[in-house]
Amino acid sequence: MPTTFAAYAAAALAEIVGCFAFWAWLRLGRSALWLGPGMLSLALFAWLLTRVEAEAAGRAYAAYGGVYIAASILWLWLAEGRRPDRFDLAGAALCLAGTLVILLGPRGR
């Protein structure tokens, strides 16, 4: 479980950085040179997500969603300087709870 969470956290950071590169280019007027590193970061994200131990891709992606949401709220605060409000935090907590249900739910294997 710790390695799964670490892979999800690294994947979330890579995805957010990659998507932010496109955001910076299209919404903030940054150079198109941001796109190269952004695409590499998105490729790293996809590779990291395949490193997660799961018997089905859909379940791995679903569980990842909660981690991505929480990481995005951290990005909002740390990279963009906007403090999350109680609704941001409550939403992220709910999503992380969903991640745990998906990852830890008993399954007949």
Accessible surface in RSA format (square Angstrom, percent):
REM  Atomic radii and reference values for relative SASA: ProtOr
REM  Chains: A
REM  Algorithm: Lee & Richards
REM  Probe-radius: 1.40
REM  Slices: 20
REM RES _ NUM      All-atoms   Total-Side   Main-Chain    Non-polar    All polar
REM                ABS   REL    ABS   REL    ABS   REL    ABS   REL    ABS   REL
RES MET A   1    97.52  50.5  61.15  40.5  36.37  86.6  60.09  51.1  37.43  49.6
RES PRO A   2   109.71  80.0  97.77  89.1  11.93  43.4 105.02  86.7   4.69  29.2
RES THR A   3   109.25  77.7 102.42 103.8   6.83  16.3  82.88 111.3  26.36  39.9
RES THR A   4    15.76  11.2  13.74  13.9   2.02   4.8   4.24   5.7  11.52  17.4
RES PHE A   5   102.82  51.4 102.82  63.7   0.00   0.0 102.82  62.3   0.00   0.0
RES ALA A   6    59.38  54.6  49.37  76.2  10.00  22.8  55.25  77.8   4.13  10.9
RES ALA A   7    16.21  14.9  10.15  15.7   6.06  13.8  15.28  21.5   0.92   2.4
RES TYR A   8     0.34   0.2   0.34   0.2   0.00   0.0   0.02   0.0   0.32   0.4
RES ALA A   9    43.58  40.1  36.72  56.7   6.86  15.6  38.52  54.2   5.06  13.4
RES ALA A  10    43.21  39.7  32.99  50.9  10.21  23.2  39.86  56.1   3.34   8.9
RES ALA A  11     0.00   0.0   0.00   0.0   0.00   0.0   0.00   0.0   0.00   0.0
RES ALA A  12     0.00   0.0   0.00   0.0   0.00   0.0   0.00   0.0   0.00   0.0
RES LEU A  13   104.15  58.0 103.22  73.8   0.93   2.3 103.89  73.0   0.26   0.7
RES ALA A  14     6.65   6.1   1.97   3.0   4.69  10.7   6.35   8.9   0.31   0.8
RES GLU A  15    33.00  18.9  33.00  25.0   0.00   0.0   1.33   2.6  31.68  25.9
RES ILE A  16    13.29   7.6  11.65   8.7   1.64   3.9  12.76   9.2   0.53   1.4
RES VAL A  17    60.84  40.0  59.03  53.4   1.82   4.4  59.35  51.6   1.50   4.1
RES GLY A  18     0.00   0.0   0.00   N/A   0.00   0.0   0.00   0.0   0.00   0.0
RES CYS A  19    57.13  43.2  51.29  57.2   5.84  13.7  24.37  61.7  32.76  35.3
RES PHE A  20    49.84  24.9  46.48  28.8   3.37   8.8  49.28  29.9   0.57   1.6
RES ALA A  21     6.32   5.8   5.78   8.9   0.54   1.2   6.25   8.8   0.07   0.2
RES PHE A  22    64.05  32.0  63.89  39.6   0.16   0.4  64.05  38.8   0.00   0.0
RES TRP A  23   118.85  47.7 113.33  54.9   5.52  13.0 107.52  57.3  11.33  18.4
RES ALA A  24     0.16   0.2   0.16   0.3   0.00   0.0   0.16   0.2   0.00   0.0
RES TRP A  25    88.73  35.6  80.60  39.0   8.13  19.1  63.54  33.9  25.19  40.9
RES LEU A  26   120.68  67.2  90.72  64.9  29.96  75.3  92.50  65.0  28.18  75.8
RES ARG A  27   160.02  67.2 127.70  65.1  32.32  76.9  37.46  51.2 122.56  74.3
RES LEU A  28    81.46  45.4  57.32  41.0  24.13  60.7  63.93  44.9  17.53  47.2
RES GLY A  29    69.32  85.5   0.00   N/A  69.32  85.5  34.96  95.9  34.36  76.9
RES ARG A  30   109.83  46.1 101.15  51.6   8.68  20.7  25.42  34.7  84.41  51.2
RES SER A  31    59.83  50.6  41.77  55.7  18.07  41.6  45.94  97.8  13.89  19.5
RES ALA A  32    56.38  51.8  45.26  69.8  11.12  25.3  45.35  63.9  11.03  29.2
RES LEU A  33   151.44  84.3 140.50 100.5  10.94  27.5 143.94 101.1   7.50  20.2
RES TRP A  34    96.00  38.5  90.92  44.0   5.08  11.9  77.75  41.5  18.24  29.6
RES LEU A  35    28.74  16.0  28.74  20.6   0.00   0.0  28.74  20.2   0.00   0.0
RES GLY A  36    32.89  40.6   0.00   N/A  32.89  40.6  28.99  79.6   3.90   8.7
RES PRO A  37    86.51  63.1  80.94  73.8   5.57  20.2  83.05  68.6   3.47  21.5
RES GLY A  38     0.57   0.7   0.00   N/A   0.57   0.7   0.41   1.1   0.16   0.4
RES MET A  39   106.01  54.9 100.60  66.6   5.41  12.9  65.97  56.1  40.04  53.1
RES LEU A  40   134.51  74.9 129.24  92.5   5.27  13.2 129.85  91.2   4.65  12.5
RES SER A  41    15.98  13.5  11.12  14.8   4.86  11.2  11.92  25.4   4.07   5.7
RES LEU A  42    50.10  27.9  47.07  33.7   3.03   7.6  47.51  33.4   2.59   7.0
RES ALA A  43    61.08  56.2  47.79  73.7  13.30  30.2  55.98  78.8   5.11  13.5
RES LEU A  44    88.36  49.2  83.04  59.4   5.32  13.4  87.40  61.4   0.96   2.6
RES PHE A  45    35.83  17.9  35.83  22.2   0.00   0.0  35.83  21.7   0.00   0.0
RES ALA A  46    52.20  48.0  47.76  73.7   4.44  10.1  50.93  71.7   1.28   3.4
RES TRP A  47   134.15  53.8 129.16  62.5   4.99  11.7 115.70  61.7  18.45  29.9
RES LEU A  48    26.41  14.7  26.41  18.9   0.00   0.0  26.41  18.6   0.00   0.0
RES LEU A  49    15.61   8.7  12.13   8.7   3.48   8.7  12.15   8.5   3.46   9.3
RES THR A  50    85.07  60.5  59.85  60.7  25.22  60.1  65.25  87.6  19.81  29.9
RES ARG A  51   129.23  54.3 107.26  54.7  21.97  52.3  36.10  49.3  93.13  56.4
RES VAL A  52    15.50  10.2   0.66   0.6  14.84  35.8   2.04   1.8  13.46  36.5
RES GLU A  53   153.30  88.0 134.98 102.1  18.32  43.6  58.23 112.6  95.07  77.6
RES ALA A  54    50.02  46.0   9.87  15.2  40.15  91.3  19.51  27.5  30.51  80.8
RES GLU A  55   114.20  65.6  71.90  54.4  42.30 100.7  70.76 136.9  43.44  35.5
RES ALA A  56    44.77  41.2  36.27  56.0   8.51  19.3  44.74  63.0   0.03   0.1
RES ALA A  57    60.33  55.5  43.35  66.9  16.98  38.6  49.62  69.9  10.72  28.4
RES GLY A  58    48.85  60.2   0.00   N/A  48.85  60.2  37.08 101.8  11.77  26.4
RES ARG A  59    84.19  35.3  75.96  38.7   8.23  19.6  20.15  27.5  64.04  38.8
RES ALA A  60     6.52   6.0   5.29   8.2   1.23   2.8   6.52   9.2   0.00   0.0
RES TYR A  61   116.88  54.6 110.72  63.0   6.16  16.0  75.97  57.1  40.91  50.4
RES ALA A  62    56.02  51.5  33.38  51.5  22.64  51.5  46.07  64.9   9.95  26.4
RES ALA A  63     0.02   0.0   0.02   0.0   0.00   0.0   0.02   0.0   0.00   0.0
RES TYR A  64    14.23   6.6  14.23   8.1   0.00   0.0  14.23  10.7   0.00   0.0
RES GLY A  65    24.65  30.4   0.00   N/A  24.65  30.4  24.65  67.6   0.00   0.0
RES GLY A  66     5.94   7.3   0.00   N/A   5.94   7.3   1.69   4.7   4.25   9.5
RES VAL A  67     6.06   4.0   5.76   5.2   0.30   0.7   5.76   5.0   0.30   0.8
RES TYR A  68    64.91  30.3  64.91  36.9   0.00   0.0  38.08  28.6  26.83  33.1
RES ILE A  69    69.87  39.8  69.12  51.5   0.75   1.8  69.84  50.3   0.03   0.1
RES ALA A  70    19.33  17.8  17.25  26.6   2.08   4.7  17.77  25.0   1.56   4.1
RES ALA A  71    22.44  20.6  17.57  27.1   4.87  11.1  19.36  27.3   3.09   8.2
RES SER A  72    34.56  29.2  29.07  38.8   5.48  12.6  27.99  59.6   6.57   9.2
RES ILE A  73    31.17  17.7  31.17  23.2   0.00   0.0  31.17  22.4   0.00   0.0
RES LEU A  74    94.80  52.8  94.73  67.8   0.07   0.2  94.80  66.6   0.00   0.0
RES TRP A  75    51.65  20.7  47.15  22.8   4.51  10.6  49.69  26.5   1.96   3.2
RES LEU A  76    43.78  24.4  43.43  31.1   0.35   0.9  43.76  30.7   0.02   0.1
RES TRP A  77   108.95  43.7 104.77  50.7   4.18   9.8  86.58  46.2  22.37  36.3
RES LEU A  78   137.37  76.5 105.00  75.1  32.38  81.4 107.73  75.7  29.65  79.8
RES ALA A  79    58.51  53.8  17.35  26.8  41.16  93.6  26.02  36.6  32.49  86.1
RES GLU A  80    86.93  49.9  58.41  44.2  28.52  67.9  18.70  36.2  68.22  55.7
RES GLY A  81    64.29  79.3   0.00   N/A  64.29  79.3  31.16  85.5  33.13  74.2
RES ARG A  82   159.54  67.0 155.04  79.0   4.50  10.7  34.93  47.7 124.61  75.5
RES ARG A  83   187.78  78.8 161.87  82.5  25.90  61.7  53.50  73.1 134.28  81.4
RES PRO A  84    10.19   7.4   2.42   2.2   7.77  28.2   2.42   2.0   7.77  48.3
RES ASP A  85    76.60  53.7  68.11  67.8   8.49  20.1  39.16  92.2  37.44  37.3
RES ARG A  86   177.95  74.7 167.47  85.4  10.48  24.9  69.89  95.5 108.06  65.5
RES PHE A  87   140.14  70.1 130.31  80.7   9.83  25.6 131.54  79.8   8.60  24.6
RES ASP A  88    45.22  31.7  37.85  37.7   7.37  17.4   5.70  13.4  39.52  39.4
RES LEU A  89    98.70  55.0  94.06  67.3   4.64  11.7  95.01  66.7   3.68   9.9
RES ALA A  90    53.24  49.0  44.36  68.5   8.88  20.2  52.16  73.4   1.09   2.9
RES GLY A  91    27.90  34.4   0.00   N/A  27.90  34.4  27.04  74.2   0.86   1.9
RES ALA A  92     9.29   8.5   8.70  13.4   0.60   1.4   8.70  12.2   0.60   1.6
RES ALA A  93    60.69  55.8  49.97  77.1  10.71  24.4  54.99  77.4   5.70  15.1
RES LEU A  94   134.93  75.1 125.83  90.0   9.09  22.9 126.92  89.1   8.01  21.6
RES CYS A  95    41.98  31.8  31.64  35.3  10.34  24.3   9.47  24.0  32.50  35.0
RES LEU A  96    58.20  32.4  58.00  41.5   0.19   0.5  58.00  40.7   0.19   0.5
RES ALA A  97    50.85  46.8  45.47  70.2   5.38  12.2  48.97  69.0   1.88   5.0
RES GLY A  98    29.83  36.8   0.00   N/A  29.83  36.8  28.90  79.3   0.93   2.1
RES THR A  99     4.82   3.4   3.27   3.3   1.55   3.7   2.75   3.7   2.07   3.1
RES LEU A 100    86.49  48.2  85.93  61.5   0.57   1.4  85.93  60.3   0.57   1.5
RES VAL A 101   108.20  71.2 100.45  90.9   7.75  18.7 106.96  92.9   1.24   3.4
RES ILE A 102    46.58  26.5  45.09  33.6   1.48   3.6  46.26  33.3   0.31   0.9
RES LEU A 103    45.34  25.2  22.47  16.1  22.87  57.5  24.53  17.2  20.81  56.0
RES LEU A 104   113.06  63.0  87.76  62.8  25.30  63.6  91.91  64.5  21.14  56.9
RES GLY A 105    19.80  24.4   0.00   N/A  19.80  24.4  15.44  42.4   4.36   9.8
RES PRO A 106   138.73 101.1 107.89  98.3  30.84 112.1 118.40  97.8  20.33 126.4
RES ARG A 107    77.50  32.5  48.43  24.7  29.07  69.2  29.21  39.9  48.29  29.3
RES GLY A 108    91.61 113.0   0.00   N/A  91.61 113.0  45.19 124.0  46.42 104.0
RES ARG A 109   210.03  88.2 128.60  65.6  81.43 193.9  97.37 133.1 112.65  68.3
END  Absolute sums over single chains surface
CHAIN  1 A     7184.2       5773.5       1410.7       5103.2       2081.0
END  Absolute sums over all chains
TOTAL          7184.2       5773.5       1410.7       5103.2       2081.0
